[in-house]
């Protein structure tokens, strides 16, 4: 029970942090919309490819922020990485992306806006092992929504 409360608390904190950052980005008169993006990362357990309820809640919160920003009609980029030398890595990474894309589509993100960028974490990489099972989302402003 306590671990569930901790998970809900962390998810709530993440959503509030993203919301606060969006508010601060729009509140600044000197904000440069050319550099505006909303980002979110999902850390999967090794060999897991399905989103947890906590992940779904966090993504839904991010989509609310996206829909209230200049990124609502822009590109959605999914960065997904496979660990070098993992024989099942490519398959699991593809399943993770499919899981995220399906949920984004269920939340109303148009398929034409979704782009995926695959990469490989090299063994000698400085990225900690705990961060190698992530899928990162980036939402960028739509065309005509900024002066760039």
Backbone as a printed PyTorch tensor [residue, N CA C, xyz], in Angstrom:
tensor([[[  0.8250,  -1.1900,   0.0000],
         [  0.0000,   0.0000,   0.0000],
         [  0.8700,   1.2550,   0.0000]],

        [[  1.9230,   1.2010,   0.8130],
         [  2.8000,   2.3640,   0.9190],
         [  3.5210,   2.6460,  -0.3870]],

        [[  3.9300,   1.5770,  -1.0890],
         [  4.6320,   1.7730,  -2.3650],
         [  3.6890,   2.3610,  -3.4160]],

        [[  2.4170,   1.9940,  -3.3830],
         [  1.4670,   2.5770,  -4.3300],
         [  1.2960,   4.0700,  -4.0720]],

        [[  1.2320,   4.4280,  -2.7960],
         [  1.0970,   5.8410,  -2.4520],
         [  2.3200,   6.6190,  -2.9240]],

        [[  3.5100,   6.0020,  -2.7870],
         [  4.7360,   6.6450,  -3.2300],
         [  4.7260,   6.8260,  -4.7480]],

        [[  4.2450,   5.8280,  -5.4750],
         [  4.1740,   5.9170,  -6.9310],
         [  3.2140,   7.0330,  -7.3520]],

        [[  2.0510,   7.0740,  -6.7150],
         [  1.0860,   8.1310,  -7.0290],
         [  1.6690,   9.4890,  -6.6980]],

        [[  2.3420,   9.6000,  -5.5620],
         [  2.9610,  10.8650,  -5.1530],
         [  3.9970,  11.3160,  -6.1860]],

        [[  4.8560,  10.4030,  -6.6300],
         [  5.8870,  10.7600,  -7.6180],
         [  5.2570,  11.1860,  -8.9410]],

        [[  4.2260,  10.4610,  -9.3740],
         [  3.5410,  10.8350, -10.6070],
         [  2.9000,  12.2030, -10.5090]],

        [[  2.2780,  12.4770,  -9.3680],
         [  1.6550,  13.7800,  -9.1490],
         [  2.7050,  14.8840,  -9.1590]],

        [[  3.8240,  14.6320,  -8.5050],
         [  4.9090,  15.6300,  -8.4840],
         [  5.4360,  15.8960,  -9.8850]],

        [[  5.5760,  14.8390, -10.6850],
         [  6.0730,  15.0140, -12.0570],
         [  5.1050,  15.8610, -12.8770]],

        [[  3.8210,  15.5970, -12.7400],
         [  2.8220,  16.3570, -13.4920],
         [  2.8160,  17.8080, -13.0480]],

        [[  2.8760,  18.0360, -11.7420],
         [  2.8950,  19.4080, -11.2360],
         [  4.1430,  20.1540, -11.6820]],

        [[  5.2850,  19.4630, -11.7150],
         [  6.5300,  20.0930, -12.1510],
         [  6.4410,  20.5180, -13.6130]],

        [[  5.9420,  19.6350, -14.4680],
         [  5.8040,  19.9640, -15.8880],
         [  4.8410,  21.1380, -16.0530]],

        [[  3.7360,  21.1080, -15.3170],
         [  2.7600,  22.2040, -15.4040],
         [  3.3750,  23.5250, -14.9820]],

        [[  4.1230,  23.5050, -13.8870],
         [  4.7630,  24.7180, -13.3970],
         [  5.7810,  25.2440, -14.4020]],

        [[  6.5600,  24.3560, -14.9940],
         [  7.5430,  24.7840, -15.9860],
         [  6.8590,  25.4130, -17.2000]],

        [[  5.7330,  24.8570, -17.6050],
         [  4.9850,  25.4300, -18.7320],
         [  4.4660,  26.8150, -18.3820]],

        [[  3.9470,  26.9550, -17.1820],
         [  3.4450,  28.2630, -16.7470],
         [  4.5760,  29.2790, -16.7420]],

        [[  5.7240,  28.8820, -16.2120],
         [  6.8640,  29.7990, -16.1700],
         [  7.3520,  30.1440, -17.5740]],

        [[  7.3050,  29.1760, -18.4780],
         [  7.7510,  29.4360, -19.8480],
         [  6.8530,  30.4580, -20.5360]],

        [[  5.5520,  30.3870, -20.2850],
         [  4.6240,  31.3120, -20.9220],
         [  4.5360,  32.6420, -20.1860]],

        [[  4.8980,  32.6600, -18.9020],
         [  4.7800,  33.8870, -18.1220],
         [  5.9040,  34.8760, -18.4430]],

        [[  7.0180,  34.3920, -18.9350],
         [  8.1500,  35.2600, -19.2300],
         [  7.9080,  36.0310, -20.5180]],

        [[  8.0750,  37.3560, -20.4560],
         [  7.9070,  38.1720, -21.6660],
         [  9.0270,  37.9170, -22.6590]],

        [[ 10.1770,  37.4690, -22.1680],
         [ 11.3320,  37.2680, -23.0210],
         [ 11.4540,  35.8240, -23.5100]],

        [[ 10.4390,  35.0200, -23.2850],
         [ 10.5090,  33.6190, -23.6920],
         [ 10.6270,  33.5240, -25.2060]],

        [[ 11.5050,  32.6770, -25.6620],
         [ 11.7220,  32.4840, -27.0890],
         [ 11.0130,  31.2040, -27.5130]],

        [[  9.9270,  31.3250, -28.2530],
         [  9.1390,  30.1680, -28.6640],
         [  9.9240,  29.2310, -29.5660]],

        [[ 10.9880,  29.7000, -30.1700],
         [ 11.7910,  28.8400, -31.0390],
         [ 12.4750,  27.7370, -30.2450]],

        [[ 12.6910,  27.9680, -28.9840],
         [ 13.3820,  26.9940, -28.1460],
         [ 12.4280,  26.2460, -27.2250]],

        [[ 11.1570,  26.4610, -27.3720],
         [ 10.1620,  25.8580, -26.5040],
         [  9.9020,  24.4140, -26.9090]],

        [[ 10.0080,  23.4910, -25.9630],
         [  9.5980,  22.1050, -26.1580],
         [  9.0660,  21.5970, -24.8240]],

        [[  8.2400,  20.5990, -24.8820],
         [  7.8110,  19.8900, -23.6810],
         [  8.3950,  18.4960, -23.8080]],

        [[  9.0890,  18.0590, -22.7610],
         [  9.7310,  16.7500, -22.7950],
         [  9.2620,  15.8980, -21.6280]],

        [[  9.2750,  14.5950, -21.8490],
         [  8.9010,  13.6490, -20.7970],
         [  9.6370,  12.3460, -21.0760]],

        [[ 10.1060,  11.6970, -20.0270],
         [ 10.7620,  10.4030, -20.2280],
         [ 10.0350,   9.3320, -19.4190]],

        [[ 10.0460,   8.1330, -19.9670],
         [  9.4190,   6.9790, -19.3390],
         [ 10.5200,   5.9550, -19.1320]],

        [[ 10.7150,   5.5440, -17.9000],
         [ 11.7320,   4.5380, -17.6080],
         [ 11.0460,   3.1860, -17.4560]],

        [[ 11.4260,   2.2540, -18.2940],
         [ 10.8830,   0.9080, -18.2460],
         [ 11.8200,   0.0090, -17.4500]],

        [[ 11.2690,  -0.9880, -16.7970],
         [ 12.0970,  -2.0170, -16.1690],
         [ 12.6930,  -2.8550, -17.3030]],

        [[ 13.8570,  -3.4700, -17.0760],
         [ 14.4410,  -4.3140, -18.1260],
         [ 13.4370,  -5.3770, -18.5820]],

        [[ 13.3990,  -5.6280, -19.8510],
         [ 12.5500,  -6.6310, -20.4920],
         [ 11.0590,  -6.3100, -20.4280]],

        [[ 10.6730,  -5.1140, -19.9810],
         [  9.2670,  -4.7060, -19.9160],
         [  8.9870,  -3.7360, -21.0570]],

        [[  7.8360,  -3.9220, -21.7190],
         [  7.5250,  -3.0540, -22.8450],
         [  6.1740,  -2.3540, -22.7210]],

        [[  5.3900,  -2.6780, -21.7160],
         [  4.0750,  -2.0650, -21.5510],
         [  4.1310,  -0.8940, -20.5780]],

        [[  3.3220,   0.1120, -20.8460],
         [  3.2260,   1.2650, -19.9580],
         [  2.5190,   0.8700, -18.6680]],

        [[  2.9810,   1.4290, -17.5620],
         [  2.2940,   1.2190, -16.2920],
         [  1.1800,   2.2610, -16.1770]],

        [[  0.3050,   2.0930, -15.2090],
         [ -0.7360,   3.0890, -14.9760],
         [ -0.1220,   4.4320, -14.5960]],

        [[  0.9840,   4.4010, -13.8690],
         [  1.6840,   5.6380, -13.5040],
         [  2.1920,   6.3470, -14.7640]],

        [[  2.7470,   5.5840, -15.7050],
         [  3.2140,   6.1640, -16.9660],
         [  2.0540,   6.7840, -17.7360]],

        [[  0.9340,   6.0890, -17.7820],
         [ -0.2410,   6.5860, -18.4950],
         [ -0.7460,   7.8920, -17.8810]],

        [[ -0.7740,   7.9360, -16.5640],
         [ -1.2090,   9.1530, -15.8680],
         [ -0.2780,  10.3180, -16.1890]],

        [[  1.0230,  10.0630, -16.1370],
         [  2.0030,  11.1170, -16.4160],
         [  1.9010,  11.6020, -17.8640]],

        [[  1.7700,  10.6780, -18.8070],
         [  1.6620,  11.0690, -20.2200],
         [  0.3770,  11.8590, -20.4430]],

        [[ -0.7120,  11.4420, -19.8360],
         [ -1.9780,  12.1690, -19.9750],
         [ -1.8230,  13.6000, -19.4600]],

        [[ -1.1160,  13.7690, -18.3440],
         [ -0.8670,  15.1150, -17.8180],
         [ -0.0330,  15.9510, -18.7700]],

        [[  0.9610,  15.3340, -19.3790],
         [  1.8000,  16.0500, -20.3400],
         [  0.9630,  16.4430, -21.5660]],

        [[  0.1030,  15.5530, -22.0270],
         [ -0.7370,  15.8570, -23.1870],
         [ -1.6670,  17.0330, -22.8880]],

        [[ -2.1650,  17.1280, -21.6700],
         [ -2.9910,  18.2820, -21.2910],
         [ -2.1780,  19.5640, -21.4420]],

        [[ -0.9360,  19.5390, -20.9620],
         [ -0.0610,  20.7080, -21.1030],
         [  0.2290,  21.0090, -22.5730]],

        [[  0.4800,  19.9740, -23.3530],
         [  0.7620,  20.1470, -24.7840],
         [ -0.4390,  20.7780, -25.4750]],

        [[ -1.6300,  20.2890, -25.1710],
         [ -2.8400,  20.8040, -25.8200],
         [ -3.1450,  22.2470, -25.4440]],

        [[ -2.5390,  22.7380, -24.3720],
         [ -2.7130,  24.1300, -23.9600],
         [ -1.4970,  24.9800, -24.3120]],

        [[ -0.7120,  24.5230, -25.2720],
         [  0.5170,  25.2350, -25.6310],
         [  0.6490,  25.3310, -27.1510]],

        [[  1.7310,  25.9900, -27.5810],
         [  1.9990,  26.1040, -29.0200],
         [  2.4420,  24.7760, -29.6290]],

        [[  2.6670,  23.7730, -28.7810],
         [  3.0780,  22.4560, -29.2760],
         [  1.8940,  21.5750, -29.6700]],

        [[  0.6640,  22.0740, -29.5050],
         [ -0.5070,  21.2190, -29.7310],
         [ -0.6660,  20.7570, -31.1750]],

        [[ -0.0920,  21.4620, -32.1280],
         [ -0.1790,  21.0260, -33.5220],
         [  1.1810,  20.6390, -34.0880]],

        [[  2.1870,  20.6390, -33.2310],
         [  3.5460,  20.3620, -33.6890],
         [  3.8910,  18.8860, -33.6970]],

        [[  5.1290,  18.6490, -33.9940],
         [  5.6670,  17.3000, -34.0940],
         [  5.8390,  16.6820, -32.7120]],

        [[  5.5860,  15.3890, -32.6220],
         [  5.8460,  14.6130, -31.4150],
         [  6.9500,  13.6340, -31.7680]],

        [[  8.0870,  13.7500, -31.0950],
         [  9.2230,  12.8760, -31.3880],
         [  9.4010,  11.9020, -30.2380]],

        [[  9.5360,  10.6370, -30.5760],
         [  9.7920,   9.5950, -29.5830],
         [ 11.2220,   9.1170, -29.7980]],

        [[ 12.0480,   9.2750, -28.7750],
         [ 13.4360,   8.8040, -28.8190],
         [ 13.4920,   7.4750, -28.0710]],

        [[ 13.8950,   6.4180, -28.7490],
         [ 13.9360,   5.0920, -28.1440],
         [ 15.3030,   4.4710, -28.4060]],

        [[ 15.8650,   3.9130, -27.3640],
         [ 17.2270,   3.3830, -27.4630],
         [ 17.2900,   1.9190, -27.0770]],

        [[ 18.1940,   1.2120, -27.7480],
         [ 18.4610,  -0.1930, -27.4830],
         [ 19.8650,  -0.2840, -26.9040]],

        [[ 20.0340,  -1.1350, -25.9100],
         [ 21.3580,  -1.3110, -25.3260],
         [ 22.1910,  -2.2220, -26.2280]],

        [[ 23.4070,  -1.7790, -26.5100],
         [ 24.3160,  -2.5260, -27.3770],
         [ 24.5470,  -3.9310, -26.8280]],

        [[ 24.4490,  -4.9150, -27.6880],
         [ 24.7300,  -6.2900, -27.2930],
         [ 23.5450,  -7.0360, -26.7070]],

        [[ 22.4290,  -6.3860, -26.5080],
         [ 21.2400,  -7.0560, -25.9670],
         [ 20.5240,  -7.7460, -27.1260]],

        [[ 20.5050,  -9.0880, -27.1420],
         [ 19.9200,  -9.7950, -28.2830],
         [ 18.4290,  -9.5060, -28.4920]],

        [[ 17.6910,  -9.2230, -27.4390],
         [ 16.2670,  -8.9160, -27.5490],
         [ 15.9930,  -7.4190, -27.5150]],

        [[ 17.0550,  -6.6060, -27.4310],
         [ 16.9100,  -5.1690, -27.2640],
         [ 16.0730,  -4.4860, -28.3210]],

        [[ 16.3160,  -4.8030, -29.5800],
         [ 15.5860,  -4.1580, -30.6660],
         [ 14.1060,  -4.4960, -30.6090]],

        [[ 13.7940,  -5.7560, -30.3290],
         [ 12.3980,  -6.1950, -30.2490],
         [ 11.6850,  -5.4960, -29.0930]],

        [[ 12.3160,  -5.4520, -27.9300],
         [ 11.7070,  -4.8230, -26.7530],
         [ 11.5460,  -3.3240, -26.9780]],

        [[ 12.5600,  -2.6810, -27.5590],
         [ 12.4690,  -1.2430, -27.8270],
         [ 11.3230,  -0.9470, -28.7850]],

        [[ 11.1680,  -1.7550, -29.8160],
         [ 10.0520,  -1.5740, -30.7660],
         [  8.7090,  -1.7290, -30.0550]],

        [[  8.6000,  -2.7120, -29.1710],
         [  7.3520,  -2.9100, -28.4150],
         [  7.0740,  -1.7240, -27.4990]],

        [[  8.1210,  -1.1800, -26.8890],
         [  7.9500,   0.0000, -26.0290],
         [  7.4080,   1.1760, -26.8360]],

        [[  7.9980,   1.3910, -28.0030],
         [  7.5470,   2.4820, -28.8740],
         [  6.0950,   2.2450, -29.2890]],

        [[  5.7670,   1.0210, -29.6750],
         [  4.3930,   0.7020, -30.0720],
         [  3.4160,   0.9940, -28.9340]],

        [[  3.8120,   0.6730, -27.7180],
         [  2.9690,   0.9210, -26.5480],
         [  2.7380,   2.4190, -26.3440]],

        [[  3.8070,   3.2060, -26.4720],
         [  3.7020,   4.6580, -26.3040],
         [  2.8800,   5.2670, -27.4330]],

        [[  3.1320,   4.8490, -28.6720],
         [  2.3910,   5.3870, -29.8190],
         [  0.9050,   5.0690, -29.6800]],

        [[  0.5800,   3.8470, -29.3020],
         [ -0.8320,   3.4670, -29.1470],
         [ -1.5080,   4.3450, -28.0960]],

        [[ -0.8200,   4.6260, -27.0040],
         [ -1.4260,   5.4530, -25.9630],
         [ -1.5530,   6.9070, -26.4230]],

        [[ -0.5420,   7.4200, -27.0970],
         [ -0.6380,   8.7840, -27.6310],
         [ -1.8080,   8.8960, -28.6080]],

        [[ -1.9640,   7.8940, -29.4560],
         [ -3.0770,   7.8910, -30.4120],
         [ -4.4080,   7.8590, -29.6700]],

        [[ -4.4920,   7.0650, -28.5960],
         [ -5.7260,   6.9880, -27.8020],
         [ -6.0430,   8.3390, -27.1560]],

        [[ -5.0020,   9.1370, -26.8960],
         [ -5.1930,  10.4580, -26.2950],
         [ -5.4470,  11.5350, -27.3490]],

        [[ -5.4770,  11.1510, -28.6230],
         [ -5.8270,  12.0940, -29.6750],
         [ -4.6770,  12.6850, -30.4640]],

        [[ -3.4510,  12.2220, -30.2390],
         [ -2.3180,  12.7180, -31.0250],
         [ -2.3900,  12.0630, -32.4040]],

        [[ -2.4100,  12.8910, -33.4320],
         [ -2.5210,  12.3700, -34.7950],
         [ -1.2630,  11.6090, -35.1920]],

        [[ -1.4640,  10.4930, -35.8730],
         [ -0.3420,   9.6390, -36.2710],
         [  0.6740,  10.3750, -37.1410]],

        [[  0.2080,  11.2860, -37.9840],
         [  1.1180,  12.0180, -38.8810],
         [  2.0750,  12.9240, -38.1020]],

        [[  1.7460,  13.2630, -36.8520],
         [  2.5980,  14.1170, -36.0310],
         [  3.6660,  13.3290, -35.2800]],

        [[  3.5390,  12.0100, -35.2400],
         [  4.4340,  11.1780, -34.4350],
         [  5.6120,  10.6970, -35.2770]],

        [[  6.8180,  10.9670, -34.8010],
         [  8.0500,  10.5060, -35.4440],
         [  8.8870,   9.7720, -34.4050]],

        [[  9.5550,   8.7190, -34.8350],
         [ 10.3620,   7.9160, -33.9190],
         [ 11.8150,   7.9740, -34.3510]],

        [[ 12.6890,   8.1650, -33.3690],
         [ 14.1300,   8.1900, -33.6070],
         [ 14.7460,   7.0820, -32.7510]],

        [[ 15.2520,   6.0320, -33.4170],
         [ 15.8630,   4.9090, -32.6980],
         [ 17.3630,   5.1330, -32.5670]],

        [[ 17.9330,   4.6500, -31.4740],
         [ 19.3720,   4.7550, -31.2630],
         [ 19.8760,   3.5720, -30.4510]],

        [[ 21.1910,   3.5420, -30.2450],
         [ 21.8190,   2.4510, -29.4870],
         [ 22.6660,   3.0470, -28.3680]],

        [[ 22.4730,   2.5260, -27.1330],
         [ 23.3700,   2.8890, -26.0290],
         [ 24.5880,   1.9900, -26.1430]],

        [[ 25.7410,   2.5790, -26.2590],
         [ 26.9660,   1.7920, -26.3540],
         [ 27.4460,   1.4120, -24.9640]],

        [[ 28.0940,   0.2680, -24.8710],
         [ 28.5540,  -0.2480, -23.5840],
         [ 29.4170,   0.7800, -22.8670]],

        [[ 30.2410,   1.5030, -23.5960],
         [ 31.1450,   2.4840, -22.9960],
         [ 30.4620,   3.8230, -22.6970]],

        [[ 29.1690,   3.9060, -22.9040],
         [ 28.4330,   5.1560, -22.7050],
         [ 28.4510,   5.5810, -21.2440]],

        [[ 28.4250,   6.8900, -21.0310],
         [ 28.3870,   7.4280, -19.6760],
         [ 26.9810,   7.4170, -19.0820]],

        [[ 26.0050,   6.9310, -19.8200],
         [ 24.6290,   6.8930, -19.3420],
         [ 24.4920,   5.7570, -18.3290]],

        [[ 24.0230,   6.0620, -17.1230],
         [ 23.8520,   5.0060, -16.1110],
         [ 22.8810,   3.9260, -16.5920]],

        [[ 23.1110,   2.7150, -16.1610],
         [ 22.2610,   1.5910, -16.5750],
         [ 20.7980,   1.8400, -16.2220]],

        [[ 20.5400,   2.5390, -15.1360],
         [ 19.1570,   2.8100, -14.7150],
         [ 18.4090,   3.7190, -15.6790]],

        [[ 19.1370,   4.4330, -16.5300],
         [ 18.5130,   5.3420, -17.4920],
         [ 18.5160,   4.7960, -18.9150]],

        [[ 18.9990,   3.5960, -19.0940],
         [ 19.1130,   3.0500, -20.4460],
         [ 17.8230,   2.4340, -20.9680]],

        [[ 16.8400,   2.2790, -20.1160],
         [ 15.5840,   1.6650, -20.5390],
         [ 14.4980,   2.7270, -20.6430]],

        [[ 14.8560,   3.8770, -21.1580],
         [ 13.9230,   4.9850, -21.2650],
         [ 13.4230,   5.1670, -22.6870]],

        [[ 12.2230,   5.6970, -22.7580],
         [ 11.6800,   6.2150, -24.0080],
         [ 11.3890,   7.6710, -23.7000]],

        [[ 11.9250,   8.5750, -24.5050],
         [ 11.7480,   9.9970, -24.2580],
         [ 10.7960,  10.5950, -25.2860]],

        [[  9.9330,  11.4690, -24.8070],
         [  8.9800,  12.1550, -25.6730],
         [  9.3390,  13.6230, -25.7410]],

        [[  9.2040,  14.2000, -26.9140],
         [  9.4410,  15.6300, -27.0800],
         [  8.3310,  16.1900, -27.9650]],

        [[  7.7100,  17.2520, -27.4840],
         [  6.6380,  17.9170, -28.2150],
         [  7.1470,  19.2990, -28.6100]],

        [[  7.1420,  19.6040, -29.8980],
         [  7.6840,  20.8790, -30.3830],
         [  6.5530,  21.7450, -30.9510]],

        [[  6.7550,  23.0540, -30.9980],
         [  5.7110,  23.9450, -31.5210],
         [  5.3110,  23.5950, -32.9550]],

        [[  4.0460,  23.8190, -33.2530],
         [  3.5450,  23.5490, -34.5980],
         [  3.9330,  24.6480, -35.5670]],

        [[  3.8020,  24.3960, -36.8520],
         [  4.1320,  25.3890, -37.8630],
         [  3.2250,  26.6110, -37.7290]],

        [[  3.8130,  27.7730, -37.8560],
         [  3.0470,  29.0070, -37.7910],
         [  2.6870,  29.4740, -36.3960]],

        [[  3.1870,  28.7670, -35.3650],
         [  2.8540,  29.1490, -33.9910],
         [  3.9610,  29.9590, -33.3330]],

        [[  5.0410,  30.1940, -34.0580],
         [  6.1520,  30.9730, -33.5210],
         [  6.8190,  31.7450, -34.6490]],

        [[  7.5470,  32.8080, -34.3170],
         [  8.1170,  33.6880, -35.3510],
         [  9.4240,  33.2100, -35.9670]],

        [[  9.7940,  31.9620, -35.8150],
         [ 11.0930,  31.4900, -36.3120],
         [ 11.0390,  31.1500, -37.7910]]])
